[in-house]
């Protein structure tokens, strides 16, 4: 693989979290997770729904803007610095900063604004 094709983190953690969230929403894990919350509190279901929304938005971002999605994976899921991300993806640090800013704003519009936009 060339550096431009490198994924800093193959979305394993987000995929695992999304899978668990889907199980919660389906009721497979609901009893175990909701039992930890106060009686009648559906916090686990809200968190699961939020995770699913985030996973869907990340998948949409990757489909529409793959480079920006790779930058986001490196910076936020991989914990790489701007310089490390630039080196891994063979981009300039300025492009990494611009792409990370774009990806954050794009995700905010999709997730933070309730999916509107």
Secondary structure, DSSP 8 states (H G I E B T S, - for coil): --GGG--SS-SHHHHHHHHHHHHHHHTTTHHHHHTTS-TT--HHHHHHHHHHHHHHHHHHHHHH-HHHHHHHIIIIIS---HHHHHHHHT--HHHHHHHHHHHHHHHIIIIITTT--
